């Protein structure tokens, strides 16, 4: 597995997450945010364990947290000199997502663009190229093993132009373990579009393709994606695939000290 990529901190966190895979999948309250350790039920996992991991690793994920709890969580983290950034959560069930995403896909990619074959390894050229593309476009990438689905069911979608140059990417996988109420809910994200290819709707296409394959290949029951409150283009992109804002939940990334926002 492996195929770690990014800054020294990002690669160290990817290695920690990979080493802790068994713990993540078999611990009530734990979940897999992809780049580091995390929780979808802080009280069940235990705040002592959360603070211990956060202080050790420098980052920790919070998934599907009730919106009413976010202020209290922020205050609790501040008591330990940590901070958290939250994202809005957009969700869709199978029926709504498949109907909307199918409409997008049926309209066809712009001329000269095509979907690339799925990734075959953690460290091969195509995987590294996608990781580099994500990093260049402000997205903290996942490890190669996760992008290629070597540590659990996953999908990575990529669109290239007629010169085989990457234009857009997206990824989906299951974040939650058997103890979670969200265990059959796929997480979609890591959507990036090259500045050279923007304005053509490629984000909408790559996201819709990813959403469809979550249901056809991963057999998800539902899907959710995260969008920063100020990111109107991303909101429109996920809404085109049938996802709608769920105001009752938030997802966040906690950081120790005063580090900058982990990813956009």
Residue pairs with C-beta under 8 A, 6 or more apart in sequence:
1 18
1 122
1 143
1 144
1 145
1 150
1 151
2 15
2 18
2 122
2 123
2 143
2 144
2 145
3 121
3 122
3 123
3 127
3 128
3 131
3 143
3 144
3 145
3 147
3 148
4 10
4 11
4 14
4 15
4 143
4 144
5 11
5 14
5 128
5 131
5 132
5 135
5 141
5 143
5 144
6 14
6 131
6 135
6 140
6 141
9 58
9 59
10 35
10 140
10 141
12 57
13 35
13 36
13 57
13 58
13 59
14 35
14 142
14 143
14 146
16 36
16 37
16 57
17 24
17 32
17 34
17 35
17 36
17 37
17 143
18 143
18 145
18 151
20 37
21 32
21 151
23 30
24 30
24 31
24 32
24 37
24 177
25 32
25 177
25 178
26 177
26 178
27 45
27 177
27 179
28 41
28 44
28 45
28 177
28 179
29 39
29 40
29 41
29 42
29 43
29 44
29 45
29 46
29 179
30 37
30 38
30 39
30 45
30 177
31 38
31 39
31 40
31 61
31 63
31 175
31 176
31 177
31 180
32 38
32 152
32 173
32 174
32 175
32 176
32 177
33 61
33 63
33 175
33 253
34 61
34 142
34 146
34 173
34 175
34 187
35 59
35 61
35 140
35 142
35 262
35 263
36 57
36 59
36 60
36 61
37 53
37 57
37 60
37 61
38 60
38 61
38 62
38 63
38 175
39 45
39 50
39 60
39 61
39 62
39 63
40 62
40 63
40 64
40 65
40 175
40 176
40 180
40 182
41 180
42 50
42 62
42 65
42 73
44 179
47 76
50 60
51 80
51 82
53 60
54 60
54 77
54 80
54 82
54 254
54 256
55 80
55 82
55 256
58 255
58 256
58 257
58 259
59 253
59 254
59 255
59 256
59 259
59 262
60 253
60 254
61 251
61 252
61 253
61 254
62 73
62 84
62 250
62 251
62 252
62 253
62 254
63 175
63 176
63 182
63 187
63 251
64 89
64 182
64 224
64 249
64 251
65 73
65 249
65 250
65 251
65 252
66 248
66 249
66 250
67 247
67 248
67 249
67 250
70 86
70 250
70 252
73 84
73 252
74 83
74 84
77 83
77 84
77 254
80 256
81 256
81 257
82 254
82 255
82 256
82 257
83 254
83 255
83 258
84 252
84 253
84 254
84 255
85 252
85 253
85 255
85 261
85 262
86 250
86 251
86 252
87 226
87 227
87 228
87 229
87 250
87 251
87 252
88 226
88 227
88 228
88 229
88 235
88 245
88 250
89 224
89 225
89 226
89 245
89 246
89 249
89 250
89 251
90 224
90 225
90 226
90 227
90 235
90 238
90 239
90 243
90 244
90 245
90 246
91 185
91 222
91 223
91 224
91 243
91 244
91 246
92 100
92 211
92 222
92 223
92 224
92 241
92 242
92 243
92 244
93 221
93 222
94 215
94 220
94 221
94 222
96 242
96 244
97 211
97 212
97 214
97 215
97 222
97 223
97 241
97 242
97 243
98 211
98 212
98 215
98 242
99 242
100 208
100 240
100 241
100 242
101 207
101 208
101 209
101 211
101 212
101 240
101 241
101 242
102 208
102 212
104 204
104 205
104 208
104 240
104 241
105 205
105 208
105 209
105 212
109 115
109 159
109 202
109 205
110 200
110 201
110 202
112 161
112 162
113 159
113 160
113 161
113 162
113 167
113 200
113 202
114 159
114 160
115 157
115 158
115 159
115 209
116 126
116 158
116 159
116 160
118 155
118 156
119 126
119 127
119 130
119 144
119 147
119 148
119 149
119 156
120 126
120 148
121 127
121 144
121 148
122 143
122 144
122 145
122 147
122 148
122 150
123 144
127 144
127 147
127 148
128 144
129 166
130 141
130 147
130 156
130 158
130 166
130 169
131 141
131 142
131 144
131 147
133 166
133 169
133 192
133 194
134 140
134 141
134 169
134 190
134 192
135 141
137 192
137 193
137 194
137 195
138 192
138 263
138 264
139 190
139 191
139 192
139 263
139 264
140 262
140 263
141 147
141 190
142 171
142 190
145 151
146 152
146 154
146 173
147 154
147 156
147 171
148 154
148 156
149 155
149 156
149 173
152 173
152 174
153 173
153 174
153 217
153 218
154 171
154 172
154 173
154 174
154 218
155 171
155 172
155 173
155 210
155 213
155 214
155 217
155 218
156 169
156 170
156 171
157 169
157 170
157 171
157 206
157 209
157 210
157 213
158 166
158 168
158 169
158 206
159 166
159 167
159 168
159 169
159 202
159 205
159 206
160 166
160 167
161 167
161 197
165 194
166 194
167 193
167 194
167 196
167 197
167 202
168 191
168 192
168 193
168 194
168 197
168 202
168 203
168 205
168 206
169 190
169 191
169 192
169 206
170 188
170 189
170 190
170 191
170 192
170 206
170 207
170 209
170 210
171 188
171 189
171 190
171 210
172 186
172 187
172 188
172 189
172 210
172 211
172 213
172 214
172 218
172 223
173 186
173 187
174 183
174 184
174 185
174 186
174 187
174 218
174 220
175 182
175 185
175 187
176 182
176 183
176 185
177 183
184 219
184 220
184 221
184 222
185 220
185 221
185 222
185 223
185 224
186 214
186 218
186 220
186 222
186 223
186 224
187 223
187 224
187 225
188 207
188 210
188 211
188 214
188 223
188 224
188 225
188 238
189 225
189 226
191 203
191 206
191 207
191 210
191 234
191 237
193 202
193 203
193 206
203 233
203 234
203 237
204 236
204 237
204 240
204 241
207 225
207 237
207 238
207 240
207 241
208 240
208 241
211 223
211 241
211 242
211 243
214 220
214 223
215 223
223 243
224 243
224 246
225 238
225 243
226 251
227 234
227 235
227 238
228 234
228 264
231 264
235 245
253 261
253 262
253 263
255 261
255 262
